[in-house]
Amino acid sequence: MASQKPLPPPSLADPGSVELSVIIPAYNETNRLPSMLETTLTHLNSSVSNSLRTYEILIVDDRSKDDTSALALKLARQYAQSDIRGSLSRKTLAKGEHRFEDLEYLWAAMDEIAPQNEAAVAIGSRAHLVKTEVVVKRSLLRNILMYGLHAILRIVGVGHIRDTQWGFKLFTRPAAQKIFPAQYLATWIFDVELLLLAKQLSIPVAEAPIEWHEVAGSKLNIVKDSLQMLRDLMVLRGNWKLAFS
């Protein structure tokens, strides 16, 4: 049985201890966290038993107003069956309406661009779905904002990435060590900053097409958060013009 005593948060400066760190940002997720965690663990345990990969799951509670933290601790105790630390090589960031089975697409993309575990990033992409029913049937406002965001991203400097906002991203440890310490923004648009940092650091980024469907319970306020994203993108653009002018 793994220890249930609180542990200090891991540091990128520490020696690697598992092969995969799964980082799940959470805000008011008492309704969705149990099923998300069950799906994630089912897939990871299947992968581990078939050849992989030691892993850890880090649930990051973003000041939730509900019982997300208490529930996360309860689930951690429930699932703490064994100590599974090994030698960490990669980190994945999972948020939103992801299917954890899609991790295999990211692994495959990563193996192509970083066969020796060099600095690299692989991200899930819904770009191939833009003309399909999945996207076309979304609200007009969502689609207008999507195309507007793409136009702004070209100005910011990451127009070469077709889908910056999908919450499934895989980083090798060398990439994480270079990118994360330089990150500034902590809002919805932090994905863009991570990818812009990768570009400035000449770290390759591969997009892997994934399956996707909308899941009820998103905490995104379309109008309010879109305005926040626009403000943050302008801040990001200004920061980078000052830093690299």
C-alpha positions in Angstrom: 0.0 0.0 0.0 1.4 3.4 -1.0 2.0 5.9 1.8 -1.0 8.2 2.4 1.1 10.9 4.1 1.3 14.3 2.2 4.2 14.4 -0.1 6.0 17.6 -1.3 5.2 18.6 -4.8 7.6 17.1 -7.4 10.2 19.4 -9.0 11.6 19.3 -12.6 15.0 19.7 -11.0 14.7 16.4 -9.2 15.8 13.1 -10.8 13.0 11.5 -12.7 11.0 8.9 -10.7 8.3 7.6 -13.1 8.0 7.3 -16.9 4.8 9.3 -17.2 3.4 12.1 -15.1 -0.3 12.9 -15.9 -1.2 16.4 -14.8 -5.0 17.1 -14.5 -6.0 20.7 -13.9 -9.3 20.8 -12.0 -11.8 23.5 -11.1 -15.1 22.6 -9.5 -14.9 19.0 -10.8 -16.7 17.0 -8.2 -19.1 15.8 -10.8 -16.6 14.8 -13.5 -13.5 13.8 -11.6 -14.5 10.3 -10.5 -15.4 9.1 -14.0 -12.4 10.9 -15.6 -10.0 9.3 -13.1 -11.6 5.9 -13.5 -11.2 6.1 -17.3 -7.7 7.4 -17.0 -6.6 4.7 -14.6 -8.2 1.9 -16.6 -6.3 2.9 -19.7 -3.0 3.5 -17.9 -3.2 0.2 -16.0 -3.9 -1.6 -19.2 -0.9 0.0 -20.9 1.3 -0.7 -17.9 0.3 -4.3 -17.8 1.0 -4.7 -21.5 4.6 -3.2 -21.5 4.6 0.3 -20.2 5.1 2.5 -18.2 5.2 3.6 -14.6 3.2 6.7 -13.9 1.9 9.2 -11.4 -1.3 11.3 -11.6 -1.2 14.9 -10.3 -4.6 16.6 -9.8 -4.0 20.4 -9.6 -7.0 22.1 -7.9 -7.3 25.7 -9.1 -9.0 27.1 -6.0 -12.2 25.2 -6.5 -15.3 26.5 -4.7 -16.7 22.9 -4.3 -15.2 19.8 -2.7 -12.8 19.0 -5.5 -9.7 18.8 -3.2 -11.4 16.6 -0.6 -12.7 14.3 -3.4 -9.3 14.1 -5.0 -7.8 13.0 -1.7 -10.5 10.5 -1.2 -10.0 9.1 -4.7 -6.2 9.0 -4.1 -6.7 6.9 -1.0 -9.2 4.7 -2.9 -6.8 4.0 -5.7 -3.5 3.9 -3.8 -2.8 0.2 -4.2 0.9 0.1 -4.9 4.0 2.3 -5.2 4.7 2.7 -8.9 7.7 5.0 -9.1 10.3 4.3 -11.8 12.3 6.6 -14.0 10.3 9.5 -15.4 10.7 10.5 -19.0 7.5 12.3 -20.1 4.7 14.4 -18.8 1.2 14.7 -20.2 -1.2 17.6 -19.5 -4.9 16.4 -19.7 -7.8 18.8 -19.4 -11.3 19.1 -20.8 -13.1 16.6 -23.0 -10.3 14.2 -23.7 -10.4 10.5 -24.3 -7.4 9.0 -22.5 -7.1 6.3 -25.2 -5.9 9.1 -27.5 -2.6 9.1 -25.5 -1.4 6.4 -27.8 -1.6 8.7 -30.8 0.6 11.2 -28.9 3.1 8.5 -27.9 3.3 7.5 -31.6 3.8 11.1 -32.7 6.4 11.7 -30.0 8.4 8.6 -30.9 8.7 9.9 -34.4 10.1 13.4 -33.4 12.0 12.4 -30.2 13.2 8.8 -30.5 15.9 9.4 -28.0 13.7 11.3 -25.6 15.1 14.7 -26.7 13.2 17.9 -26.1 9.9 17.7 -28.0 6.1 18.2 -27.6 3.2 16.2 -29.0 -0.3 17.6 -28.8 -3.8 16.3 -29.6 -5.5 18.1 -32.5 -9.1 18.4 -33.6 -8.2 20.4 -36.7 -9.3 17.4 -38.9 -12.8 17.7 -37.5 -13.4 21.4 -38.5 -15.6 20.6 -41.4 -17.4 17.6 -39.8 -20.7 17.5 -37.9 -19.0 17.5 -34.6 -17.9 21.1 -35.1 -20.5 22.4 -37.5 -23.3 21.6 -35.1 -21.8 23.6 -32.3 -23.3 27.1 -31.6 -22.6 29.9 -34.0 -21.0 31.9 -31.3 -18.5 29.1 -30.5 -17.5 28.8 -34.1 -17.1 32.5 -34.6 -14.9 32.7 -31.6 -12.9 29.7 -32.9 -12.1 31.3 -36.2 -11.4 34.6 -34.5 -8.9 32.9 -32.1 -7.2 31.3 -35.1 -6.7 34.7 -36.7 -5.2 36.2 -33.5 -2.9 33.2 -33.0 -1.4 33.9 -36.4 -0.6 37.4 -35.2 0.8 36.1 -31.9 3.1 33.7 -33.7 1.7 30.2 -33.4 -0.4 30.1 -36.5 1.6 27.1 -37.6 -0.3 25.1 -34.9 -3.7 24.2 -36.1 -5.2 23.4 -32.6 -3.6 25.1 -29.6 -6.4 24.7 -27.2 -7.0 20.9 -27.0 -6.1 20.0 -23.5 -4.1 16.9 -24.2 -0.3 17.7 -24.5 2.7 15.4 -24.0 6.1 16.8 -23.1 9.4 15.0 -22.8 11.2 15.8 -19.6 13.9 17.8 -21.4 11.2 19.9 -23.1 9.3 20.4 -19.8 12.6 21.5 -18.1 13.1 24.2 -20.7 9.5 25.4 -21.2 7.7 25.3 -17.9 10.1 27.5 -15.9 9.7 30.3 -18.5 5.9 30.2 -18.4 4.2 33.4 -17.3 0.4 33.1 -17.9 -1.8 31.0 -15.6 -5.1 31.6 -17.4 -7.0 29.7 -20.1 -4.5 30.8 -22.7 -1.5 29.2 -21.1 -1.5 26.6 -23.8 -0.5 29.2 -26.4 2.3 30.4 -24.3 3.7 26.9 -23.9 3.7 26.4 -27.7 5.2 29.8 -28.3 8.0 29.0 -25.9 8.6 25.7 -27.7 8.8 27.7 -31.0 11.3 30.2 -29.5 13.4 27.4 -28.0 13.4 25.5 -31.3 11.6 22.5 -29.7 9.7 20.5 -32.3 5.9 20.2 -31.9 3.9 17.4 -33.5 0.1 17.4 -33.8 -1.7 14.1 -33.6 -5.4 13.8 -34.8 -7.7 12.6 -32.0 -11.3 11.6 -31.4 -13.5 14.3 -29.8 -17.0 15.0 -28.6 -18.3 17.7 -26.3 -18.9 16.7 -22.7 -21.4 18.6 -20.5 -20.0 20.4 -17.4 -17.3 22.6 -19.0 -16.4 25.6 -16.8 -15.7 27.8 -19.8 -17.8 31.0 -19.9 -17.9 31.6 -23.6 -18.2 35.4 -23.6 -16.3 36.3 -20.4 -13.4 33.8 -20.9 -13.1 34.7 -24.6 -12.6 38.4 -23.6 -10.0 37.2 -21.0 -8.3 35.1 -23.7 -8.1 38.1 -26.0 -6.6 40.3 -23.3 -4.1 37.6 -22.4 -3.1 37.1 -26.0 -2.4 40.8 -26.4 -0.3 40.7 -23.1 1.5 37.6 -24.5 2.2 39.3 -27.8 3.5 42.5 -26.0 5.7 40.4 -23.8 7.3 38.6 -26.7 7.8 41.7 -28.8 9.7 43.3 -25.8 11.7 40.1 -25.1 12.8 39.4 -28.7 12.8 42.9 -30.3 
